[in-house]
Amino acid sequence: MQDMARLHLNGSVYDLPIVEGTEHERAVDISNLRSQAGVVALDCGYRNTGSCRSAVTFVDGDRGVLRYRGYPVEELAAESRFIEVAYLLVHGSLPSVDEHDRFSVLLNRHALVHEDMRHFFGHYPEHAHPMAILSAMVVSLSTFYPELNTDIPEEIDTTTTRLLSKMRTLAAFSYKKSVGEPVVYPRHDLRYCENLLNMMFSSSVNPYELRPEIARALNVLLILHADHEQNCSSSAVRLVGSAKVNLYAAVSAGICALWGPLHGGANQEVIEMLERIHAGGGSVEKCLERAKRKDDPFRLYGFGHRVYKSYDPRARIIKETYRDVLAATQVNDPLLDIALELEERALADDYFVARNLYPNVDFYSGLTYRAMGIPTNMFTVMFALGRLPGWIAQWKEAMEDPDFSIQRPRQIYVGPTERHYVPLAARG
């Protein structure tokens, strides 16, 4: 017999089903509450609202756990490559050797974008932000490639692989546009991350030296960003996708959501914050004191998380990856000492510990990209490339959900009650 929650309201009693997930998360099903009792649940910011059942990603913020399809992210980051994780998220299982080879072939086959799309890049303003270009170019893919039939698995496989491959190319082209350099085409002899690095940094006058340590670090970063449950951008993909738009449009919405400084743009904000501290003499103590003052607009980026109430497991991995990149590149980054001191002092300060303000994934990811030679305005683009398989998996799961319907949240109206129109001349 299913467990029930009991709601007493205005003299009536309503039984609400308790839903339990495979990791023993429990939720009260209020989907019929309005029809039964005439009320809705109010949860501003969806802080405690489950919007769907999902088998893609499990997050336990209290224990600092993150698993993709059951696999701990620590194992995947240490042992696998990004395209394996992408396959896992989209298809639900790790690929066999044959599936992996076929997936790699498809990624290579679809790496090029239609040559007419190249002309679009020439008409964006000089120094246009790569995220703006990327979101526009991704939604433009729908005009060059046919709509997919969601009832045919082969078409879904082709379209999702096409997007995974082409968005990497579009990201590299967006970067080339932002620095005023000619584009570099993908190469079939290079793996996914090596291809991206080569398209971004190689040129006809200065070939890029591919370092295995950098490619490995990029694989780790993309894996760690691959999915994170029902975050802002993934929810945007599901919300827009629920209107039955094409996959490209839904992913473009996710890119726009990720762009925000409170979401994917936070790693860029971390770097800019550290640069301001460095330019101001490197006073970490002053920075922390400002972060404690409620009347100060200063924000301590890279600390705290909506879900994690302990150390973000991704932050630990990225911190070690950052050290590996520094060792390989011999980069001497003055921001490193500031970041380490900021972390040490914050973790020893009762104010931050009591509020669970531990370093999150954004704190060291920007520093790592910076050490790899990736410019600040590309940080969020790299995040988007990593998050893409998660967006596709979330969209695909929603499309296959037997309870699928267009998402339409309710509200509590707090505006004026009924009033009537007065002609302009009579208003004085």
TORZASE-895041 format. One line per field, with one value per residue (C-alpha): residue number from 1; residue in one letter; x, y, z. Coordinates in nm, 4 decimals. Example, Ala and Ser with C-alpha at 12.3 -4.5 7.8 and 13.67 -1.06 7.14 Angstrom:
! TORZASE-895041
vexvex = (1 | 2)
lummar = (a | s)
u = (1.2300 | 1.3670)
v = (-0.4500 | -0.1060)
w = (0.7800 | 0.7140)
//
This chain:
! TORZASE-895041
vexvex = (1 | 2 | 3 | 4 | 5 | 6 | 7 | 8 | 9 | 10 | 11 | 12 | 13 | 14 | 15 | 16 | 17 | 18 | 19 | 20 | 21 | 22 | 23 | 24 | 25 | 26 | 27 | 28 | 29 | 30 | 31 | 32 | 33 | 34 | 35 | 36 | 37 | 38 | 39 | 40 | 41 | 42 | 43 | 44 | 45 | 46 | 47 | 48 | 49 | 50 | 51 | 52 | 53 | 54 | 55 | 56 | 57 | 58 | 59 | 60 | 61 | 62 | 63 | 64 | 65 | 66 | 67 | 68 | 69 | 70 | 71 | 72 | 73 | 74 | 75 | 76 | 77 | 78 | 79 | 80 | 81 | 82 | 83 | 84 | 85 | 86 | 87 | 88 | 89 | 90 | 91 | 92 | 93 | 94 | 95 | 96 | 97 | 98 | 99 | 100 | 101 | 102 | 103 | 104 | 105 | 106 | 107 | 108 | 109 | 110 | 111 | 112 | 113 | 114 | 115 | 116 | 117 | 118 | 119 | 120 | 121 | 122 | 123 | 124 | 125 | 126 | 127 | 128 | 129 | 130 | 131 | 132 | 133 | 134 | 135 | 136 | 137 | 138 | 139 | 140 | 141 | 142 | 143 | 144 | 145 | 146 | 147 | 148 | 149 | 150 | 151 | 152 | 153 | 154 | 155 | 156 | 157 | 158 | 159 | 160 | 161 | 162 | 163 | 164 | 165 | 166 | 167 | 168 | 169 | 170 | 171 | 172 | 173 | 174 | 175 | 176 | 177 | 178 | 179 | 180 | 181 | 182 | 183 | 184 | 185 | 186 | 187 | 188 | 189 | 190 | 191 | 192 | 193 | 194 | 195 | 196 | 197 | 198 | 199 | 200 | 201 | 202 | 203 | 204 | 205 | 206 | 207 | 208 | 209 | 210 | 211 | 212 | 213 | 214 | 215 | 216 | 217 | 218 | 219 | 220 | 221 | 222 | 223 | 224 | 225 | 226 | 227 | 228 | 229 | 230 | 231 | 232 | 233 | 234 | 235 | 236 | 237 | 238 | 239 | 240 | 241 | 242 | 243 | 244 | 245 | 246 | 247 | 248 | 249 | 250 | 251 | 252 | 253 | 254 | 255 | 256 | 257 | 258 | 259 | 260 | 261 | 262 | 263 | 264 | 265 | 266 | 267 | 268 | 269 | 270 | 271 | 272 | 273 | 274 | 275 | 276 | 277 | 278 | 279 | 280 | 281 | 282 | 283 | 284 | 285 | 286 | 287 | 288 | 289 | 290 | 291 | 292 | 293 | 294 | 295 | 296 | 297 | 298 | 299 | 300 | 301 | 302 | 303 | 304 | 305 | 306 | 307 | 308 | 309 | 310 | 311 | 312 | 313 | 314 | 315 | 316 | 317 | 318 | 319 | 320 | 321 | 322 | 323 | 324 | 325 | 326 | 327 | 328 | 329 | 330 | 331 | 332 | 333 | 334 | 335 | 336 | 337 | 338 | 339 | 340 | 341 | 342 | 343 | 344 | 345 | 346 | 347 | 348 | 349 | 350 | 351 | 352 | 353 | 354 | 355 | 356 | 357 | 358 | 359 | 360 | 361 | 362 | 363 | 364 | 365 | 366 | 367 | 368 | 369 | 370 | 371 | 372 | 373 | 374 | 375 | 376 | 377 | 378 | 379 | 380 | 381 | 382 | 383 | 384 | 385 | 386 | 387 | 388 | 389 | 390 | 391 | 392 | 393 | 394 | 395 | 396 | 397 | 398 | 399 | 400 | 401 | 402 | 403 | 404 | 405 | 406 | 407 | 408 | 409 | 410 | 411 | 412 | 413 | 414 | 415 | 416 | 417 | 418 | 419 | 420 | 421 | 422 | 423 | 424 | 425 | 426 | 427 | 428)
lummar = (m | q | d | m | a | r | l | h | l | n | g | s | v | y | d | l | p | i | v | e | g | t | e | h | e | r | a | v | d | i | s | n | l | r | s | q | a | g | v | v | a | l | d | c | g | y | r | n | t | g | s | c | r | s | a | v | t | f | v | d | g | d | r | g | v | l | r | y | r | g | y | p | v | e | e | l | a | a | e | s | r | f | i | e | v | a | y | l | l | v | h | g | s | l | p | s | v | d | e | h | d | r | f | s | v | l | l | n | r | h | a | l | v | h | e | d | m | r | h | f | f | g | h | y | p | e | h | a | h | p | m | a | i | l | s | a | m | v | v | s | l | s | t | f | y | p | e | l | n | t | d | i | p | e | e | i | d | t | t | t | t | r | l | l | s | k | m | r | t | l | a | a | f | s | y | k | k | s | v | g | e | p | v | v | y | p | r | h | d | l | r | y | c | e | n | l | l | n | m | m | f | s | s | s | v | n | p | y | e | l | r | p | e | i | a | r | a | l | n | v | l | l | i | l | h | a | d | h | e | q | n | c | s | s | s | a | v | r | l | v | g | s | a | k | v | n | l | y | a | a | v | s | a | g | i | c | a | l | w | g | p | l | h | g | g | a | n | q | e | v | i | e | m | l | e | r | i | h | a | g | g | g | s | v | e | k | c | l | e | r | a | k | r | k | d | d | p | f | r | l | y | g | f | g | h | r | v | y | k | s | y | d | p | r | a | r | i | i | k | e | t | y | r | d | v | l | a | a | t | q | v | n | d | p | l | l | d | i | a | l | e | l | e | e | r | a | l | a | d | d | y | f | v | a | r | n | l | y | p | n | v | d | f | y | s | g | l | t | y | r | a | m | g | i | p | t | n | m | f | t | v | m | f | a | l | g | r | l | p | g | w | i | a | q | w | k | e | a | m | e | d | p | d | f | s | i | q | r | p | r | q | i | y | v | g | p | t | e | r | h | y | v | p | l | a | a | r | g)
u = (0.0000 | 0.1385 | 0.2355 | 0.0210 | 0.0576 | -0.2532 | -0.3447 | -0.6065 | -0.7561 | -1.0738 | -1.2272 | -1.1519 | -0.8833 | -0.6883 | -0.4623 | -0.1557 | 0.0590 | 0.4227 | 0.6585 | 0.9969 | 1.2989 | 1.5627 | 1.7948 | 1.5106 | 1.4313 | 1.0688 | 0.8226 | 0.4594 | 0.2618 | 0.0470 | -0.0439 | -0.4166 | -0.4254 | -0.5801 | -0.8562 | -0.9329 | -0.8875 | -0.8758 | -0.5255 | -0.1771 | 0.1639 | 0.3769 | 0.7525 | 0.9335 | 1.2449 | 1.1429 | 1.3672 | 1.1707 | 0.9759 | 1.0333 | 0.9419 | 0.9852 | 1.0992 | 1.4461 | 1.6950 | 1.9796 | 2.1642 | 2.1567 | 2.2752 | 2.2890 | 2.3900 | 2.4181 | 2.6707 | 2.8430 | 2.7429 | 2.7112 | 2.6412 | 2.5621 | 2.3297 | 2.4575 | 2.8296 | 3.0184 | 3.1537 | 3.4919 | 3.5299 | 3.4204 | 3.6555 | 3.9485 | 3.8895 | 3.6734 | 3.6680 | 3.4053 | 3.2483 | 3.1970 | 3.0162 | 2.8137 | 2.7038 | 2.6219 | 2.4010 | 2.2163 | 2.1756 | 2.1638 | 2.4639 | 2.8359 | 2.9098 | 3.0455 | 3.3543 | 3.1374 | 2.9008 | 3.1944 | 3.3515 | 3.0224 | 2.9654 | 3.3151 | 3.2528 | 2.9263 | 3.0942 | 3.3584 | 3.1021 | 2.8951 | 3.1797 | 3.1522 | 2.8776 | 2.7037 | 2.9347 | 2.6559 | 2.6590 | 3.0124 | 2.8740 | 2.6687 | 2.9850 | 3.0986 | 2.7932 | 2.8188 | 2.9660 | 3.3349 | 3.4068 | 3.0533 | 3.0365 | 3.0868 | 2.7832 | 2.5561 | 2.6950 | 2.6727 | 2.3082 | 2.2081 | 2.4069 | 2.2687 | 1.9082 | 2.0024 | 2.1018 | 1.7311 | 1.7093 | 1.9858 | 1.9012 | 1.5632 | 1.3322 | 1.3754 | 1.1031 | 1.1108 | 0.9461 | 1.2472 | 1.5513 | 1.7975 | 1.6874 | 1.7257 | 2.0731 | 2.1762 | 2.0390 | 2.1882 | 2.5281 | 2.5109 | 2.4489 | 2.7267 | 2.9728 | 2.8603 | 2.8262 | 3.1930 | 3.2754 | 3.0440 | 3.2054 | 3.5510 | 3.4301 | 3.2695 | 3.6029 | 3.7850 | 3.5296 | 3.5827 | 3.9600 | 3.9333 | 4.1076 | 4.0070 | 3.8296 | 4.0077 | 3.8174 | 3.7854 | 4.0203 | 3.9106 | 4.2391 | 4.1874 | 3.9741 | 3.6915 | 3.8828 | 4.1996 | 3.9895 | 3.8314 | 4.1671 | 4.3133 | 4.0187 | 4.0467 | 4.4200 | 4.5766 | 4.6350 | 4.8040 | 5.1030 | 5.1224 | 5.0215 | 4.8950 | 5.1025 | 4.8593 | 4.9639 | 4.8107 | 4.7954 | 4.5798 | 4.3509 | 4.3145 | 4.2283 | 3.9678 | 3.8131 | 3.7860 | 3.6324 | 3.3724 | 3.2854 | 3.2374 | 3.0040 | 2.8116 | 2.4931 | 2.3684 | 2.0091 | 1.7341 | 1.9508 | 1.8443 | 1.9619 | 1.8468 | 1.5077 | 1.5014 | 1.5688 | 1.2856 | 1.0497 | 1.1081 | 1.1182 | 0.7789 | 0.6279 | 0.7462 | 1.0014 | 1.2980 | 1.6037 | 1.8155 | 1.5741 | 1.5525 | 1.9336 | 1.9648 | 1.7393 | 1.9698 | 2.2712 | 2.1016 | 2.0127 | 2.3667 | 2.5086 | 2.3872 | 2.6403 | 2.4396 | 2.4697 | 2.7395 | 2.8801 | 2.9978 | 3.3403 | 3.4059 | 3.2905 | 3.5385 | 3.8322 | 3.7217 | 3.6794 | 4.0294 | 4.1729 | 4.0108 | 4.1563 | 4.4995 | 4.4776 | 4.3739 | 4.6800 | 4.5607 | 4.3702 | 4.1710 | 4.0662 | 3.8962 | 3.7186 | 3.5786 | 3.4641 | 3.2769 | 3.1097 | 2.9705 | 2.8086 | 2.4460 | 2.4501 | 2.7556 | 2.6814 | 3.0024 | 2.9401 | 3.1817 | 3.1681 | 3.2712 | 3.1432 | 2.8176 | 2.5682 | 2.1903 | 2.2139 | 2.5462 | 2.5636 | 2.9149 | 3.2216 | 3.1197 | 3.2757 | 3.3530 | 3.5537 | 3.7957 | 3.8627 | 3.9048 | 4.1468 | 4.3773 | 4.3296 | 4.4316 | 4.7564 | 4.8271 | 4.7749 | 5.0052 | 5.2745 | 5.2396 | 5.2334 | 5.4709 | 5.2281 | 5.2909 | 4.9479 | 4.9407 | 4.5737 | 4.6518 | 4.7898 | 4.4897 | 4.2488 | 4.4213 | 4.4253 | 4.0621 | 3.9602 | 4.1699 | 4.0381 | 3.6761 | 3.6867 | 3.8290 | 3.5680 | 3.2575 | 3.0448 | 3.1044 | 3.1088 | 2.7781 | 2.6193 | 2.7685 | 2.9629 | 3.2231 | 3.4055 | 3.1913 | 3.2675 | 3.3137 | 3.5911 | 3.8727 | 3.7270 | 3.7926 | 4.1480 | 4.2032 | 4.0697 | 4.2863 | 4.5971 | 4.5076 | 4.5106 | 4.1342 | 4.0186 | 3.7652 | 3.4854 | 3.5033 | 3.4637 | 3.0861 | 3.1057 | 3.3252 | 3.0703 | 2.7958 | 2.9914 | 3.0267 | 2.6612 | 2.5323 | 2.4979 | 2.3084 | 2.0711 | 2.0150 | 1.9553 | 1.7083 | 1.5244 | 1.5166 | 1.3887 | 1.1112 | 1.0078 | 0.9893 | 0.7993 | 0.4481 | 0.3310 | 0.4717 | 0.2810 | 0.3608 | 0.5017 | 0.2799 | 0.3467 | 0.0732 | 0.1107 | -0.0360 | -0.1625 | -0.0856 | -0.1838 | -0.4872 | -0.8356 | -1.0827 | -1.0968 | -1.2471 | -1.1111 | -1.1437 | -1.1076 | -0.7917 | -0.9789 | -1.1539 | -0.8336 | -0.7301)
v = (0.0000 | 0.3389 | 0.5829 | 0.8941 | 1.2429 | 1.3936 | 1.7594 | 1.9207 | 2.2277 | 2.4186 | 2.1233 | 1.8745 | 1.6066 | 1.5238 | 1.2230 | 1.2966 | 1.0103 | 0.9796 | 0.9071 | 0.7475 | 0.7332 | 0.4613 | 0.6569 | 0.6867 | 1.0491 | 1.1126 | 1.3608 | 1.4529 | 1.4286 | 1.7444 | 1.7199 | 1.6796 | 1.9194 | 2.2084 | 1.9981 | 1.8400 | 2.1280 | 2.4408 | 2.5410 | 2.5328 | 2.4976 | 2.8121 | 2.7520 | 3.0623 | 2.9692 | 2.5996 | 2.5438 | 2.2394 | 2.1348 | 1.8183 | 1.8921 | 1.5398 | 1.1837 | 1.1399 | 0.8547 | 1.0719 | 1.2194 | 1.1794 | 1.4582 | 1.4411 | 1.7884 | 1.7005 | 1.4230 | 1.5798 | 1.2989 | 1.3286 | 1.0270 | 1.0018 | 0.7070 | 0.5573 | 0.6070 | 0.8294 | 1.1356 | 1.0784 | 0.7439 | 0.8831 | 1.1820 | 0.9555 | 0.6706 | 0.7734 | 1.0230 | 1.2845 | 1.1088 | 0.7961 | 1.0049 | 1.1782 | 0.8379 | 0.7245 | 1.0239 | 1.0166 | 0.6381 | 0.5265 | 0.2919 | 0.2998 | 0.2067 | -0.1290 | -0.1257 | -0.1417 | 0.1285 | 0.3490 | 0.3093 | 0.3827 | 0.6865 | 0.8186 | 0.7692 | 0.9628 | 1.2452 | 1.2741 | 1.2478 | 1.5347 | 1.7615 | 2.0045 | 2.2661 | 2.3660 | 2.6036 | 2.8623 | 2.8930 | 3.0290 | 3.3461 | 3.4139 | 3.4630 | 3.7452 | 3.9550 | 3.9551 | 4.2719 | 4.2745 | 4.1262 | 3.9834 | 3.7561 | 3.3910 | 3.2819 | 3.5137 | 3.3760 | 3.0165 | 3.0363 | 3.1967 | 2.9503 | 2.6462 | 2.7481 | 2.8216 | 2.4562 | 2.3732 | 2.5612 | 2.3507 | 2.0081 | 1.8358 | 1.7971 | 1.4590 | 1.2033 | 1.1241 | 0.7860 | 0.6615 | 0.5834 | 0.6099 | 0.9669 | 1.0683 | 0.9121 | 1.0971 | 1.4319 | 1.4156 | 1.3077 | 1.5801 | 1.8419 | 1.7123 | 1.7347 | 2.0529 | 2.2573 | 2.1926 | 2.3296 | 2.6274 | 2.7039 | 2.7078 | 2.9224 | 3.1632 | 3.2011 | 3.2623 | 3.5304 | 3.7019 | 3.7292 | 3.8141 | 3.5018 | 3.2695 | 2.9499 | 2.6173 | 2.3114 | 1.9906 | 1.7019 | 1.3394 | 1.2155 | 1.3952 | 1.2994 | 1.5161 | 1.7395 | 1.7531 | 1.8628 | 2.1432 | 2.2707 | 2.2580 | 2.4439 | 2.7142 | 2.7693 | 2.6521 | 2.8857 | 2.8763 | 3.0681 | 2.9075 | 2.5398 | 2.4415 | 2.1972 | 1.9423 | 1.8415 | 1.5248 | 1.6862 | 1.9706 | 1.7358 | 1.5205 | 1.8239 | 1.9356 | 1.5883 | 1.6100 | 1.9577 | 1.8617 | 1.5440 | 1.7358 | 1.9806 | 1.7153 | 1.7192 | 1.8335 | 1.7322 | 1.9970 | 2.3090 | 2.6361 | 2.5578 | 2.1939 | 2.3056 | 2.5644 | 2.2910 | 2.0804 | 2.3780 | 2.4987 | 2.1416 | 2.0735 | 2.3009 | 2.0359 | 2.2677 | 2.1077 | 1.9989 | 2.2857 | 2.5477 | 2.3781 | 2.3609 | 2.7240 | 2.8159 | 2.6198 | 2.8112 | 3.1438 | 3.0303 | 2.9067 | 3.2437 | 3.4136 | 3.5033 | 3.3104 | 2.9930 | 2.9041 | 3.2552 | 3.2321 | 3.0933 | 3.4104 | 3.6149 | 3.4265 | 3.5236 | 3.8867 | 3.8898 | 3.7465 | 3.9979 | 4.2855 | 4.1521 | 4.1242 | 4.4754 | 4.6117 | 4.4775 | 4.1221 | 4.1844 | 3.8635 | 3.9691 | 4.2819 | 4.0739 | 3.8321 | 4.1135 | 4.2769 | 3.9438 | 3.9325 | 4.2756 | 4.2620 | 4.6225 | 4.5681 | 4.4757 | 4.2716 | 3.9018 | 3.6204 | 3.4149 | 3.0493 | 2.9741 | 2.8117 | 2.6175 | 2.5885 | 2.2091 | 2.1260 | 2.1854 | 2.0445 | 2.0670 | 2.0347 | 1.7007 | 1.8537 | 2.1325 | 1.8837 | 1.7181 | 2.0461 | 2.1742 | 1.8771 | 1.9107 | 2.2756 | 2.1766 | 1.9226 | 2.1873 | 2.4313 | 2.1633 | 2.0825 | 2.4421 | 2.5949 | 2.8859 | 3.1155 | 3.2523 | 3.5281 | 3.4530 | 3.1045 | 3.2246 | 3.4548 | 3.1688 | 2.9315 | 3.1921 | 3.2814 | 2.9155 | 2.8558 | 3.1611 | 3.1003 | 2.7382 | 2.8548 | 3.1303 | 3.0387 | 3.2784 | 3.0828 | 2.7364 | 2.7964 | 2.8963 | 2.6010 | 2.8371 | 2.5934 | 2.6238 | 2.5077 | 2.3890 | 2.7449 | 2.8410 | 2.6476 | 2.5782 | 2.9326 | 2.9213 | 2.5909 | 2.7213 | 3.0307 | 2.8146 | 2.6227 | 2.9478 | 2.9733 | 3.3370 | 3.4502 | 3.5125 | 3.1452 | 2.9975 | 2.9697 | 2.8339 | 2.5511 | 2.4937 | 2.4728 | 2.2121 | 2.0034 | 2.0410 | 1.9581 | 1.5785 | 1.6443 | 1.8813 | 1.6243 | 1.3483 | 1.5641 | 1.6619 | 1.3012 | 1.1714 | 1.4296 | 1.3401 | 0.9699 | 1.0306 | 0.8767 | 1.1601 | 1.4215 | 1.7484 | 2.1120 | 2.2713 | 2.5444 | 2.6539 | 2.8243 | 3.1499 | 3.3470 | 3.6727 | 3.9826 | 4.2614 | 4.4938 | 4.3437 | 4.4106 | 4.7722 | 4.9327 | 5.1347 | 5.5150 | 5.7082 | 5.9190 | 6.2509 | 6.1653 | 6.0797 | 6.4447)
w = (0.0000 | -0.1026 | 0.1715 | 0.1846 | 0.3292 | 0.4818 | 0.4330 | 0.6570 | 0.4915 | 0.5746 | 0.7549 | 0.4776 | 0.4610 | 0.1457 | 0.0981 | -0.1156 | -0.2513 | -0.1389 | -0.4293 | -0.3562 | -0.5875 | -0.6168 | -0.3847 | -0.1289 | -0.2011 | -0.1066 | -0.2478 | -0.1922 | -0.5181 | -0.5323 | -0.9003 | -0.8202 | -0.5255 | -0.7167 | -0.8689 | -0.5321 | -0.2893 | -0.5078 | -0.3914 | -0.5424 | -0.3767 | -0.3664 | -0.3888 | -0.5141 | -0.7077 | -0.7078 | -0.4066 | -0.2942 | -0.6036 | -0.8044 | -1.1663 | -1.3046 | -1.2491 | -1.3982 | -1.4351 | -1.5682 | -1.2703 | -0.8925 | -0.6638 | -0.2852 | -0.1753 | 0.1942 | 0.1313 | -0.1698 | -0.4089 | -0.7887 | -1.0112 | -1.3836 | -1.4505 | -1.1230 | -1.1909 | -0.9415 | -1.1184 | -0.9512 | -1.1337 | -1.4676 | -1.4411 | -1.3531 | -1.5987 | -1.8939 | -2.1784 | -2.2498 | -2.5481 | -2.3326 | -2.0730 | -2.3436 | -2.4760 | -2.1223 | -2.0508 | -2.3829 | -2.4149 | -2.0516 | -2.0523 | -2.1225 | -2.4850 | -2.5918 | -2.8147 | -3.1267 | -3.0004 | -2.9062 | -3.2505 | -3.4270 | -3.2055 | -3.2878 | -3.6598 | -3.6379 | -3.4470 | -3.7190 | -3.9980 | -3.8600 | -3.7470 | -4.0382 | -4.0490 | -4.3702 | -4.5570 | -4.5852 | -4.2046 | -4.2217 | -4.3777 | -4.0629 | -3.8604 | -4.0855 | -4.0020 | -3.6237 | -3.4695 | -3.3932 | -3.0503 | -3.0210 | -2.7171 | -2.8179 | -2.6102 | -2.8086 | -3.1329 | -3.0127 | -2.9064 | -3.2364 | -3.4452 | -3.2635 | -3.3214 | -3.6842 | -3.7271 | -3.7468 | -4.0777 | -4.2319 | -4.0948 | -4.1002 | -3.8054 | -3.6406 | -3.5899 | -3.2182 | -3.2888 | -3.4866 | -3.2644 | -3.5548 | -3.6278 | -3.2640 | -3.2596 | -3.5752 | -3.4585 | -3.1083 | -3.2464 | -3.5090 | -3.2408 | -3.0136 | -3.3008 | -3.4716 | -3.1530 | -3.0839 | -3.4299 | -3.3830 | -3.0473 | -3.2041 | -3.4935 | -3.2429 | -3.0695 | -3.3980 | -3.4820 | -3.1452 | -3.2066 | -3.5766 | -3.7075 | -3.9940 | -3.8904 | -3.8653 | -3.9853 | -3.7803 | -3.8500 | -3.8664 | -3.7200 | -3.3881 | -3.0908 | -2.9623 | -2.7194 | -2.9289 | -3.2255 | -3.0253 | -2.9024 | -3.2512 | -3.4071 | -3.1405 | -3.1246 | -3.4491 | -3.7431 | -4.0830 | -3.9443 | -3.6007 | -3.5719 | -3.2277 | -3.0262 | -2.8828 | -2.5322 | -2.3862 | -2.0397 | -2.1722 | -2.3660 | -2.0546 | -1.8431 | -2.0965 | -2.0908 | -1.7117 | -1.7178 | -1.9775 | -1.7848 | -1.4608 | -1.6344 | -1.8305 | -1.6212 | -1.2847 | -1.2410 | -1.2809 | -1.2771 | -1.4386 | -1.7924 | -1.7918 | -1.6645 | -1.9431 | -2.1990 | -2.0562 | -2.0320 | -2.3877 | -2.5165 | -2.3581 | -2.6231 | -2.8739 | -3.0377 | -3.2121 | -3.0167 | -3.1503 | -3.0164 | -2.6770 | -2.6470 | -2.7585 | -2.4658 | -2.2359 | -2.3680 | -2.2940 | -1.9414 | -1.8789 | -1.9840 | -1.6657 | -1.3944 | -1.1340 | -1.3419 | -1.5964 | -1.6125 | -1.2516 | -1.3476 | -1.5457 | -1.2462 | -1.0248 | -1.2467 | -1.2620 | -0.8823 | -0.8301 | -1.0773 | -0.8836 | -0.5585 | -0.7225 | -0.8692 | -0.5289 | -0.3530 | -0.2881 | 0.0365 | 0.0847 | 0.4355 | 0.3029 | 0.0395 | 0.2974 | 0.5247 | 0.2372 | 0.1558 | 0.5109 | 0.4955 | 0.3839 | 0.2621 | 0.0402 | -0.3267 | -0.3403 | -0.4131 | -0.3335 | -0.6517 | -0.6518 | -0.3017 | -0.2018 | -0.4085 | -0.4237 | -0.3824 | -0.2146 | 0.1603 | 0.1737 | -0.0494 | -0.4154 | -0.5298 | -0.8698 | -0.7053 | -0.5485 | -0.8838 | -1.0699 | -0.8060 | -0.8697 | -1.2462 | -1.2210 | -1.0476 | -1.3226 | -1.5923 | -1.4145 | -1.3927 | -1.7641 | -1.8887 | -1.6341 | -1.6064 | -1.3099 | -1.2304 | -0.9654 | -0.9050 | -0.7714 | -0.4395 | -0.3950 | -0.4705 | -0.2278 | 0.0488 | -0.0171 | 0.0103 | 0.3237 | 0.5055 | 0.4071 | 0.5263 | 0.8604 | 0.9050 | 1.1068 | 0.8985 | 0.5771 | 0.7359 | 0.9172 | 0.5858 | 0.3951 | 0.1688 | 0.0387 | -0.2960 | -0.5866 | -0.9403 | -1.0666 | -0.8250 | -0.9918 | -1.3385 | -1.4622 | -1.3296 | -1.5087 | -1.8406 | -1.7963 | -1.7449 | -2.0625 | -2.2594 | -2.2996 | -2.2716 | -2.0160 | -2.2647 | -2.3692 | -2.0201 | -2.0399 | -2.3946 | -2.2635 | -1.9882 | -2.2534 | -2.4518 | -2.1383 | -2.0417 | -2.3923 | -2.3442 | -2.0217 | -2.2006 | -2.4749 | -2.2186 | -2.0247 | -2.3447 | -2.4707 | -2.1375 | -2.1344 | -2.4895 | -2.3926 | -2.0672 | -2.0814 | -1.8565 | -2.0967 | -2.1156 | -2.1743 | -1.8605 | -1.7251 | -1.3638 | -1.1633 | -0.9706 | -0.6828 | -0.8280 | -0.6144 | -0.8571 | -0.8590 | -0.8376 | -1.1182 | -1.2406 | -1.5465 | -1.8321 | -1.8149 | -2.1448 | -2.1746 | -2.1790 | -1.8511 | -1.6628 | -1.6137)
//
